[in-house]
Amino acid sequence: MNEANRSGIIQGATGEWEMVIGLEVHAQVKSNAKLFSGAATEFGGEPNNHVSLVDAAMPGMLPVINRECVRQAVRTGLAIGAKINKFSIFDRKNYFYADLPQGYQISQFKQPVVGEGCLTIELKDGSTKEIGIERLHLEQDAGKSLHDQHPDLTYVDLNRSGVALMEIVSMPDMRTPEEAGAYVRKLRTILRYIGSCDGNMEEGSMRADVNVSVRRAGAELGTRCEIKNVNSIRFIMQAIRYEAQRQVDILEDGGTIEQQTRLYDPGKGETRAMRSKEEAHDYRYFPDPDLLPLEFDDDFINEARESLPELPDVRKARLEETLGLNAYNASLLVAEKENADYYEALLSAFEGLTGKPATELATTAANWVTGDFFGLLNKAGKSVSESPVGPEAGAGLLALVADGTISGRTAKDVFEIMFETGKAADVIVDEQGLKQVSDQGELEAIIARIIADNPGQVEQYKGGKDKLFGFFVGQVMKATGGKANPKLVNELLRGTLDK
């Protein structure tokens, strides 16, 4: 199959086709208990060990709503600029799987807790695009069927059964795999910022159902296929490319698209059919008779709003406008809350150590965090919170460069030792004798001796061979064991040679 290009337009034999993409993101609510029971929500553990009688659908067991799950859904709705519905209803969505003990899922249908909203995504070319949010509703997760534990039997683990999910449904506003990837990344960032979901896609606490169709540009929407439970951004983008091309190939061969639910096989890089796609009436939704309508007032909403931290877009704008960071660095820093928190703590400490205003230090600090710091973390496979070099220690290293104690090149070596040992930068510099030679008198004496020892090179330099300046810099660095302050060396050499 030919891969669709990045514009979202697939060039077929009979003309161009356009992708139409919508996403249903399932995000596990960060709470200690499940949506309708007090059972634990931790990932892992022995199978069927985090299961209450409610989760197992034992006769006579009634669900009781978890207030914290509702609060987190409202906070999420506010964070994506969506309408909060003060009145909502829980419905029964009827379908039958071995890992769904009730024979139905408690969800929301016509009256969800959160209504329409909008998410602004940033693309690699610097442009932005608004993606509409149709709704956010609460529902309980199903259990898990295990097909690889026995040659003849399927086992069922109900540890996830009843865990609270927020299903965030987008409008079909995306036209490229890259836009879909940017949307999921942005949504994940917001959820992690506000603490309503940990965003761990590998553990299944955030996953997406991907809806894909193709059409001629400007034509009516085509028949869509839904790719279920894709658990990585890379796989989401790959699945979209494959599925869109598959549909184009069928249509250009004179066939029709069957509305299906499909799975993505990352090993083969292809989607395959599971079943025909259900419609809403197939689930026979009706209000759950065991749960009253969900109602709350303005005080509940205001309390949820006041609990929100500074959101990524607002923080990015502040870093650009008040500190003068470029858009690229600001975007990298706010991508994860802990990254931005580390940066701002480091900048504050850097400011305190140097006595200079944050605006003068901000870019230096940002370049170090997004460069050397992130680079060593990635190499070690650590997160910012796991770093052995805290923000104050990082600021101490930068301050030594700022006051000329060590060079930028030496700072890279010192940082690696800090990362390995946890020692402070000034301790390492003292132990290993790494201080720069910044004594002007000492450097002037060295420069005078080098000039006296190399009269031929001095004459050539004065005759117009400017490249020889590097020769003299090298001689000074050699004479000082590489410890001379490069900036001061350059200034003193220029002043001496250009007389």
C-alpha positions as CSV (number, residue, x, y, z in Angstrom):
1,M,0.0,0.0,0.0
2,N,1.1,3.5,-0.7
3,E,1.4,5.6,2.4
4,A,-0.9,8.6,2.6
5,N,1.1,11.9,2.5
6,R,1.2,14.3,5.4
7,S,-1.4,16.6,3.9
8,G,-4.1,14.0,4.5
9,I,-4.7,13.7,0.8
10,I,-4.3,10.3,-0.8
11,Q,-3.6,10.3,-4.5
12,G,-5.5,7.5,-6.1
13,A,-5.7,6.3,-9.6
14,T,-9.1,8.1,-10.0
15,G,-8.2,11.3,-8.2
16,E,-7.6,12.7,-4.7
17,W,-9.2,11.4,-1.5
18,E,-9.4,13.2,1.8
19,M,-9.1,11.6,5.2
20,V,-11.7,12.4,7.9
21,I,-10.7,11.4,11.5
22,G,-12.4,11.5,14.8
23,L,-11.2,10.1,18.1
24,E,-12.9,8.7,21.2
25,V,-10.3,8.8,24.0
26,H,-10.9,6.7,27.1
27,A,-9.0,8.2,30.1
28,Q,-9.0,6.4,33.4
29,V,-10.0,8.8,36.2
30,K,-7.3,9.2,38.8
31,S,-9.1,8.1,42.0
32,N,-8.5,5.7,44.8
33,A,-11.8,3.9,44.3
34,K,-13.9,2.8,41.3
35,L,-16.8,4.7,39.9
36,F,-19.6,2.8,41.7
37,S,-17.7,0.9,44.4
38,G,-15.0,1.2,47.0
39,A,-12.7,-1.3,45.3
40,A,-9.1,-0.3,44.7
41,T,-8.0,1.0,41.3
42,E,-4.2,0.3,41.3
43,F,-2.8,-1.2,38.2
44,G,-1.6,-4.8,38.4
45,G,-1.9,-7.1,41.4
46,E,-3.2,-10.6,41.5
47,P,-6.2,-11.2,39.1
48,N,-9.6,-10.6,40.6
49,N,-8.1,-9.1,43.7
50,H,-9.5,-5.6,43.3
51,V,-13.1,-6.6,42.9
52,S,-16.1,-5.7,45.1
53,L,-19.5,-7.5,45.0
54,V,-20.8,-4.5,42.9
55,D,-18.0,-5.0,40.3
56,A,-18.7,-8.7,40.1
57,A,-22.5,-8.0,39.6
58,M,-23.6,-10.1,42.5
59,P,-27.4,-10.1,43.0
60,G,-28.8,-7.3,45.0
61,M,-25.6,-5.1,44.9
62,L,-26.4,-1.5,44.0
63,P,-24.0,1.1,42.6
64,V,-23.1,4.2,44.6
65,I,-21.6,7.2,42.7
66,N,-18.0,8.2,43.6
67,R,-18.0,12.0,44.1
68,E,-14.3,12.3,43.3
69,C,-14.8,10.8,39.8
70,V,-17.5,13.4,39.1
71,R,-15.3,16.2,40.3
72,Q,-12.4,15.0,38.1
73,A,-14.7,14.9,35.1
74,V,-15.9,18.4,35.7
75,R,-12.3,19.6,36.2
76,T,-11.4,18.0,32.9
77,G,-14.3,19.6,31.1
78,L,-13.3,23.0,32.4
79,A,-9.7,22.5,31.3
80,I,-10.8,21.8,27.7
81,G,-13.1,24.8,27.7
82,A,-16.2,22.7,27.6
83,K,-19.8,23.2,28.8
84,I,-20.5,21.7,32.2
85,N,-24.0,20.2,32.5
86,K,-25.4,20.6,36.0
87,F,-27.9,17.8,35.2
88,S,-26.9,14.5,33.7
89,I,-28.1,10.9,33.6
90,F,-26.4,7.5,33.8
91,D,-27.6,5.0,31.3
92,R,-27.3,1.2,30.8
93,K,-25.5,0.3,27.6
94,N,-26.4,-3.3,26.9
95,Y,-24.0,-5.7,25.3
96,F,-22.7,-9.1,26.3
97,Y,-19.0,-10.1,26.9
98,A,-17.5,-12.6,29.3
99,D,-15.6,-9.7,30.9
100,L,-18.7,-7.6,31.4
101,P,-20.3,-9.3,34.4
102,Q,-23.5,-7.2,34.5
103,G,-24.3,-7.8,30.9
104,Y,-24.4,-4.0,30.5
105,Q,-22.1,-1.1,31.0
106,I,-23.2,2.0,33.1
107,S,-22.4,4.9,30.9
108,Q,-24.0,8.2,29.7
109,F,-25.7,8.7,26.4
110,K,-28.0,11.7,25.6
111,Q,-27.2,13.7,28.8
112,P,-23.5,13.6,29.6
113,V,-21.8,15.4,32.4
114,V,-19.7,17.6,30.0
115,G,-20.9,19.0,26.7
116,E,-19.1,20.7,23.8
117,G,-15.7,22.1,24.0
118,C,-12.6,22.9,21.9
119,L,-8.9,22.0,21.9
120,T,-6.2,24.0,20.1
121,I,-3.4,21.8,18.7
122,E,0.0,23.0,17.5
123,L,1.5,21.4,14.4
124,K,5.1,21.0,13.4
125,D,5.0,23.9,10.9
126,G,4.1,26.3,13.7
127,S,0.4,26.5,12.7
128,T,-2.5,25.8,15.0
129,K,-5.9,24.2,14.5
130,E,-9.0,24.0,16.7
131,I,-10.5,20.5,17.2
132,G,-14.0,20.4,18.4
133,I,-15.0,18.3,21.4
134,E,-18.5,16.8,21.2
135,R,-18.8,15.5,24.8
136,L,-17.2,14.0,27.8
137,H,-19.1,11.3,29.6
138,L,-18.4,9.1,32.6
139,E,-18.6,5.3,32.3
140,Q,-17.3,2.2,34.0
141,D,-14.6,0.0,32.4
142,A,-15.0,-3.7,31.6
143,G,-12.8,-6.5,32.9
144,K,-10.2,-8.2,30.8
145,S,-10.3,-11.5,28.9
146,L,-7.0,-13.5,28.9
147,H,-6.6,-15.8,26.0
148,D,-2.9,-16.8,26.5
149,Q,-3.0,-18.4,29.9
150,H,-4.4,-21.8,28.9
151,P,-4.4,-23.7,25.6
152,D,-8.2,-24.4,25.8
153,L,-9.7,-21.9,28.1
154,T,-10.2,-18.1,28.4
155,Y,-9.6,-16.6,31.8
156,V,-11.3,-13.4,33.0
157,D,-9.7,-10.8,35.3
158,L,-12.2,-8.3,36.8
159,N,-9.6,-6.0,38.5
160,R,-10.4,-3.2,35.9
161,S,-14.2,-3.9,36.0
162,G,-15.9,-0.8,37.3
163,V,-12.9,1.5,37.1
164,A,-14.1,5.1,36.1
165,L,-13.4,6.2,32.6
166,M,-13.9,9.6,31.0
167,E,-14.7,9.1,27.3
168,I,-13.8,12.2,25.5
169,V,-15.3,12.3,22.0
170,S,-13.9,14.7,19.3
171,M,-15.7,16.1,16.3
172,P,-14.5,14.6,13.0
173,D,-12.3,17.7,12.5
174,M,-8.9,16.0,11.9
175,R,-7.6,15.5,8.4
176,T,-4.1,14.0,8.9
177,P,-2.5,11.4,11.2
178,E,-0.2,14.2,12.4
179,E,-3.2,16.2,13.6
180,A,-4.6,13.1,15.4
181,G,-1.2,12.6,17.1
182,A,-1.0,16.3,18.1
183,Y,-4.6,16.1,19.5
184,V,-3.9,13.1,21.7
185,R,-0.6,14.6,22.9
186,K,-2.3,17.8,23.8
187,L,-5.2,16.1,25.6
188,R,-2.8,13.8,27.5
189,T,-0.7,16.9,28.6
190,I,-3.8,18.6,29.9
191,L,-5.1,15.5,31.8
192,R,-1.7,15.0,33.4
193,Y,-1.4,18.7,34.3
194,I,-4.6,18.8,36.2
195,G,-4.2,15.3,37.7
196,S,-7.4,13.8,36.4
197,C,-5.6,10.9,34.6
198,D,-2.0,9.7,34.7
199,G,-2.0,9.3,30.9
200,N,-0.1,6.0,31.0
201,M,-1.0,4.5,27.6
202,E,1.2,1.4,28.2
203,E,-0.9,0.4,31.2
204,G,-4.1,1.1,29.4
205,S,-5.2,4.1,31.5
206,M,-5.5,6.1,28.3
207,R,-6.4,4.6,25.0
208,A,-8.3,5.6,21.9
209,D,-10.9,4.4,19.5
210,V,-10.0,5.8,16.1
211,N,-12.8,6.6,13.5
212,V,-11.5,6.9,9.9
213,S,-13.4,7.5,6.7
214,V,-12.4,8.9,3.3
215,R,-14.2,11.1,0.8
216,R,-13.6,13.3,-2.3
217,A,-12.6,16.8,-1.1
218,G,-15.7,18.7,0.0
219,A,-18.1,15.7,-0.5
220,E,-20.4,14.2,2.1
221,L,-18.8,12.1,4.8
222,G,-17.9,8.5,3.8
223,T,-18.7,5.3,5.7
224,R,-16.4,5.2,8.8
225,C,-14.6,2.3,10.4
226,E,-13.7,2.3,14.1
227,I,-10.3,1.0,15.2
228,K,-10.6,-0.1,18.8
229,N,-8.3,0.3,21.8
230,V,-5.2,1.8,20.3
231,N,-2.7,2.4,23.1
232,S,0.1,4.6,21.7
233,I,0.2,7.8,19.7
234,R,2.6,6.2,17.1
235,F,0.1,3.3,16.6
236,I,-2.8,5.7,16.3
237,M,-1.0,7.5,13.4
238,Q,0.0,4.2,11.8
239,A,-3.5,2.8,12.0
240,I,-5.0,5.9,10.4
241,R,-2.6,5.8,7.4
242,Y,-3.2,2.1,6.8
243,E,-7.0,2.3,7.2
244,A,-7.4,5.3,5.0
245,Q,-5.4,3.7,2.2
246,R,-7.3,0.4,2.6
247,Q,-10.6,2.2,2.1
248,V,-9.3,4.1,-0.9
249,D,-8.1,0.9,-2.5
250,I,-11.6,-0.7,-2.0
251,L,-13.5,2.3,-3.4
252,E,-11.2,2.6,-6.4
253,D,-11.8,-1.1,-7.2
254,G,-15.5,-0.4,-7.3
255,G,-16.3,-1.8,-3.8
256,T,-18.1,-0.2,-0.9
257,I,-16.9,0.3,2.7
258,E,-18.6,-1.8,5.3
259,Q,-19.1,0.0,8.6
260,Q,-16.9,-2.1,10.9
261,T,-15.2,-2.2,14.2
262,R,-11.5,-3.2,13.6
263,L,-8.3,-3.9,15.5
264,Y,-4.8,-2.6,14.7
265,D,-2.0,-5.1,14.6
266,P,1.2,-3.2,15.2
267,G,3.3,-6.3,14.3
268,K,1.9,-6.4,10.8
269,G,1.1,-2.7,10.6
270,E,-2.5,-3.3,9.5
271,T,-6.0,-3.3,10.7
272,R,-8.4,-6.3,10.6
273,A,-12.1,-6.7,11.1
274,M,-13.6,-7.7,14.4
275,R,-17.3,-7.2,13.8
276,S,-19.8,-5.0,12.1
277,K,-20.0,-1.6,13.7
278,E,-22.9,-1.2,16.2
279,E,-25.2,1.8,16.2
280,A,-26.6,3.4,19.3
281,H,-29.9,1.6,19.0
282,D,-28.1,-1.8,19.1
283,Y,-27.1,-1.1,22.7
284,R,-30.7,-0.4,23.8
285,Y,-29.7,2.5,26.0
286,F,-32.1,3.4,28.9
287,P,-31.6,5.3,32.2
288,D,-30.1,3.2,34.9
289,P,-32.9,2.6,37.4
290,D,-30.5,2.1,40.3
291,L,-28.9,5.6,39.9
292,L,-30.6,9.0,40.4
293,P,-29.8,11.8,37.9
294,L,-26.6,13.6,38.7
295,E,-27.1,17.2,39.8
296,F,-24.7,19.8,41.2
297,D,-24.7,23.6,41.6
298,D,-22.4,26.5,40.7
299,D,-20.5,26.1,44.0
300,F,-19.4,22.6,43.0
301,I,-18.3,23.9,39.5
302,N,-16.5,26.9,41.0
303,E,-14.6,24.7,43.5
304,A,-13.5,22.5,40.6
305,R,-12.4,25.5,38.6
306,E,-10.4,27.0,41.5
307,S,-8.5,23.7,41.9
308,L,-7.1,23.8,38.4
309,P,-3.4,24.7,38.0
310,E,-2.1,27.0,35.4
311,L,-2.9,25.2,32.1
312,P,-0.2,24.4,29.4
313,D,-1.3,27.0,26.9
314,V,-1.5,29.8,29.5
315,R,1.9,28.7,30.9
316,K,3.5,28.7,27.5
317,A,2.3,32.2,26.7
318,R,3.6,33.4,30.1
319,L,7.0,31.9,29.5
320,E,7.2,33.6,26.1
321,E,5.8,36.9,27.0
322,T,7.3,37.6,30.4
323,L,10.7,35.7,30.0
324,G,11.2,36.0,26.3
325,L,11.6,32.3,25.6
326,N,11.1,31.2,22.0
327,A,8.1,29.2,21.1
328,Y,10.1,26.0,20.6
329,N,11.7,26.0,24.1
330,A,8.4,27.0,25.7
331,S,6.6,24.2,24.0
332,L,9.2,21.6,25.2
333,L,9.1,22.9,28.7
334,V,5.3,22.9,29.2
335,A,4.7,19.5,27.5
336,E,4.9,17.9,31.0
337,K,4.0,19.8,34.2
338,E,7.0,18.4,36.0
339,N,9.3,19.7,33.3
340,A,8.0,23.2,33.6
341,D,8.0,23.1,37.4
342,Y,11.7,22.0,37.3
343,Y,12.6,24.8,34.9
344,E,10.9,27.5,36.9
345,A,12.5,26.3,40.2
346,L,15.9,26.2,38.5
347,L,15.4,29.7,37.1
348,S,14.4,31.1,40.5
349,A,17.5,29.5,42.1
350,F,19.8,30.7,39.2
351,E,18.4,34.3,39.8
352,G,19.2,34.1,43.5
353,L,22.7,32.9,42.9
354,T,23.7,35.5,40.3
355,G,21.6,38.5,41.4
356,K,20.6,39.0,37.8
357,P,17.0,39.3,36.7
358,A,15.2,36.2,35.4
359,T,14.7,37.8,32.0
360,E,18.5,37.8,31.4
361,L,18.9,34.2,32.6
362,A,15.7,32.6,31.2
363,T,17.1,31.5,27.7
364,T,20.3,30.2,29.2
365,A,18.4,28.1,31.7
366,A,15.9,26.9,29.0
367,N,18.6,25.9,26.6
368,W,20.4,23.9,29.4
369,V,17.2,22.1,30.5
370,T,16.0,21.2,27.0
371,G,19.5,20.3,25.9
372,D,22.0,18.8,28.3
373,F,19.5,18.0,31.1
374,F,16.8,16.3,28.9
375,G,19.5,14.6,26.9
376,L,21.0,12.9,29.9
377,L,17.6,12.0,31.3
378,N,16.6,10.3,28.1
379,K,19.9,8.5,27.9
380,A,19.4,7.2,31.5
381,G,15.7,6.4,30.9
382,K,14.7,8.6,33.8
383,S,11.9,11.2,34.2
384,V,12.5,14.6,35.6
385,S,11.1,13.5,39.0
386,E,13.8,10.8,39.1
387,S,16.7,13.1,38.3
388,P,19.6,12.9,40.7
389,V,20.3,16.6,39.9
390,G,17.6,18.8,41.4
391,P,16.8,22.4,40.2
392,E,19.0,24.0,42.9
393,A,21.9,21.8,41.9
394,G,21.4,22.6,38.2
395,A,21.3,26.3,39.0
396,G,24.6,26.0,40.9
397,L,26.2,24.5,37.8
398,L,24.9,27.3,35.6
399,A,26.0,30.0,38.1
400,L,29.6,28.6,37.8
401,V,29.5,29.1,34.1
402,A,27.9,32.6,34.4
403,D,30.6,33.9,36.8
404,G,33.4,32.4,34.7
405,T,34.5,29.8,37.2
406,I,34.2,27.1,34.5
407,S,33.6,27.0,30.8
408,G,30.5,25.8,29.1
409,R,32.5,22.8,27.8
410,T,33.7,21.9,31.2
411,A,30.2,22.3,32.6
412,K,29.0,19.4,30.4
413,D,31.6,17.1,32.0
414,V,30.8,18.3,35.5
415,F,27.1,17.7,34.9
416,E,27.7,14.1,33.9
417,I,29.6,13.6,37.2
418,M,26.8,15.3,39.1
419,F,24.3,13.0,37.5
420,E,26.4,9.9,38.4
421,T,27.4,10.9,41.9
422,G,24.8,13.4,43.2
423,K,27.7,15.7,44.2
424,A,27.3,19.5,43.9
425,A,29.0,21.3,41.0
426,D,31.3,23.4,43.1
427,V,32.5,20.3,45.0
428,I,33.4,18.5,41.8
429,V,35.1,21.6,40.4
430,D,37.3,21.9,43.5
431,E,38.1,18.2,43.8
432,Q,39.2,18.0,40.1
433,G,40.8,21.4,39.8
434,L,38.6,22.5,37.0
435,K,38.4,26.2,37.7
436,Q,39.1,28.5,34.7
437,V,42.1,30.8,34.7
438,S,40.4,34.2,34.8
439,D,43.2,36.2,36.4
440,Q,43.9,38.9,33.8
441,G,47.5,39.5,34.9
442,E,48.3,35.8,34.7
443,L,46.8,35.5,31.2
444,E,48.5,38.7,30.0
445,A,51.9,37.3,31.0
446,I,51.2,34.0,29.2
447,I,50.0,35.9,26.1
448,A,53.2,38.1,26.1
449,R,55.4,35.0,26.3
450,I,53.5,33.3,23.4
451,I,53.8,36.3,21.2
452,A,57.5,36.6,22.0
453,D,58.0,32.9,21.1
454,N,56.2,33.2,17.8
455,P,57.3,36.3,15.9
456,G,56.8,34.8,12.5
457,Q,53.1,34.0,13.2
458,V,52.6,37.5,14.7
459,E,54.1,39.1,11.5
460,Q,51.8,37.0,9.3
461,Y,48.7,37.8,11.4
462,K,49.5,41.6,11.2
463,G,50.0,41.1,7.5
464,G,46.4,40.0,7.1
465,K,46.3,36.3,7.9
466,D,43.4,36.6,10.4
467,K,42.9,32.8,10.7
468,L,46.1,32.7,12.7
469,F,44.2,34.1,15.6
470,G,43.0,30.6,16.3
471,F,46.6,29.5,16.6
472,F,47.3,32.0,19.3
473,V,44.1,31.0,21.2
474,G,45.1,27.4,21.0
475,Q,48.6,28.2,22.4
476,V,47.1,30.0,25.4
477,M,44.7,27.1,26.1
478,K,47.6,24.7,25.8
479,A,49.7,26.7,28.2
480,T,46.9,26.7,30.8
481,G,45.9,23.1,30.4
482,G,42.6,24.2,28.7
483,K,41.6,26.1,31.8
484,A,41.9,29.7,30.4
485,N,38.6,31.7,30.3
486,P,37.9,31.7,26.5
487,K,36.1,35.0,26.5
488,L,38.9,36.8,28.4
489,V,41.6,35.1,26.3
490,N,39.9,36.4,23.1
491,E,39.6,39.9,24.5
492,L,43.2,40.1,25.7
493,L,44.6,38.6,22.5
494,R,42.7,41.0,20.3
495,G,43.9,43.9,22.3
496,T,47.5,42.8,22.1
497,L,47.7,41.6,18.5
498,D,45.7,44.5,17.0
499,K,47.9,47.2,18.5
